Amino acid sequence: MTMALTMGLWGIGCQTSQTTQPTSALIVKPHAHAHSHNDYEQQRPLALALDHGFCSVEADVHLVDGQLLVAHDADEVVPGRTLQSLYLDPLQERIEAKGGSVYENRPDLELQLLVDFKTEADSTYEELRKALEPYREMLVKYESGQRVEGAVIVVISGNRPIEQIASERDRLVFLDGRLENLENGPGKDVMPLISSS
């Protein structure tokens, strides 16, 4: 459970202009604080959250044979259900179609992709770095120690390689912090999100 507002896909934050038309015809109002927890368990991962204006989705990943497979538990991984196929590719297509942002006419809103590492931190991060590189243009990033805005911010939760990421001047990811990091953490440039039980 995070300190941020967390809702299921059918929670109070899901509003569209009309409910009788097909989803593609609806005008979606983005909800900056609506988060789809375990989004990959939805019937239509990512798409359902975006149809309802959510600006944060979570994907649990397991590093299996060099692939980032999306599932809650290791015994639930399915070949082909990768972070790229479920999240990164659809986001890239959407952002290109909408002129550079996730939601039409809202370049000020970034979508948070919370990637929860279920496997060992360092090796999973190495694979994530490689996986994110082709999507660099759409991502919030740090280049030479300076933040560069983008449409999607990738935040790592779970088994986090904190020291490595905090030391990088060039990176495509950020970290989910804990309460103790408010006092002695690397700061919001590295940890824009703080969550706690």
N, C-alpha and C positions, 0 to 999 in steps of 0.2 A: 504494500500500500504506500503510495507516495503522498507527500504533503500537498502536491499540486492537486487540483480538482480532477478526479478520476471517475469516469462514467463508462458504463456499458454502451454499446451502440444504440440501444433504444432508451437511453437515459434522458434526462431533462434537457440536455443541450442539443437534441436533435430536432431542428426546426427547418422547414423549407417553406417556400412561399405558398405552395399548394400541395395537397397530398393525393389528389385524384389523377394527376397526370403521370406518365411514365417518368422515371428518375431522370432520364436524359433531358427532359423538357423543363425540369425544375430549376429555379434560381436558388442556388445554395448560399445560405448565410454562414460564413466561416465563424467558428467558435474557438477562439485562441486558447482557451483553457480546457477544452474537451479532449480527453485522452482515451484511446481504445486499448485497454489492457488485454494482453494476449490476443492481439488482433488477428493473428494467423488462424485462430480457431473459428473465426466467422465463416459463414458460407461463401462470402466473396471477400477474401482478405484485401485490405487496403481500399478496394473500390467502395465497399459499404461505408467505411469511415469517411471517405471523401464525399460520397453522396450526401452525407449528413453534416458536412462542414467541419469535421474534426481536424485539428491541427497537430495532433500527436498520436502516433501509433507505436506499438511495441511488437518486436519480433525476437523471440528466443532463438539463439543459434547454437548449433553443435558443429564443431569441426570434424568432418568424417571424410577420410581419403581426399583431403585437399579441397573439400567443398564445404560451404557454410549452409548447412541444412537447417530449415526452420521447423522447430517442434518444441514442445514443453519438456518432454523427457526423451532420453537417448533411445529408448525402445519404440518411440513413435516416429522417428525420422523416416522419411520417404524419399527415395532418389528423385531428383528433379524439383523438389520443393526447396529451392535455394533462395537465399536473400536476394539474389539478382532477379530471378524469375518472378517472385512474388511482390517485390518492393522496388528495387532499383530500376529495372527496365520499365515497369508501368509508370513510375514517377517521371523518368526521363521523357517518355513519350508524351505524358500529360503536360509537362512543363514546356516542351517544344511546341505543342499545340496551342498552349495558352500564352505564348509570347514571353516566357521566362518566369512565370510564377505558377504555383500550385492552384491558386484560385484566381479566376478571371478578375482583372483590374485590382488585384491586391498584392502588388509586389512588396508591400511592407510586411506581409505575413510569411514567416517561414514555417515549414512543416518539420516537426521534430520526429525523427526516426530513432526510437530508443531501441538499441540493439543489446539484448541481454545475453552476455557470454555464459554459456552453460559448460563449456570446456575450458581447458587451461588457458590462462590469460595471454601469455606471450605468443604462443603458436597461433591462437585464434586471431589475435590482433595482426600478426604478420599476414595472415590470409585475408583479413578484412582490408588491410592497406592495399593489397594487390587488387582486391575486388572493387574497391572504391575508385581507383585511379581512372578508369574510363568514364566515370560520372563526375569528374572533378569540376566541370563547368557549372553544374547545378548545385554544388555543395557550398555551405558556409565553410570557410577554411582559414588556416593561419599560414601566411607566406611571409618569410623573413620576420617573424614575430608580430606581424600585423594582421588583424582580422579582415577578411574579405567576405562581403555579404554574398549570400546565395539563396536559393529557394528551399533547400533542405538542410537541416542541421542534424548530423549523426551524433548521437550521444550514447556512449558505452556504459552499460550497467552490468551487474553480476560480477564475474571474475575480471576485474579491471586492472590493466597494467599501468597503475597510477604514476609511478616514478618515470617510466619511459615517456608517457604522453606529456606529463608536466614539463619534461626537459626538451621537448621537440619545438623548434621554431617554425617548422613546416609540417603541417598535419591537416588531415581531413576529418578529424573526429574531436569530440569533447567528452567529458566524463560526468557521470551521475555521482554526485558527492553524498556525503553523510553529514549528520548534524555536527560532528566534531570538526569537520572541514570548514565550518563557518568561522572557527577561531584560528585554526592552524593549517588550513588547506592552501592549495595553489591559487585560489581566487576564481572569480567568475569567468575569466578568460579561458580557463581550463574546465571549470565545473559550473556551467550555467544552471544546473538542476541540482537540488538537494532533496533527497528522499529519505524516509525513515519508517520503521515499523510503527 
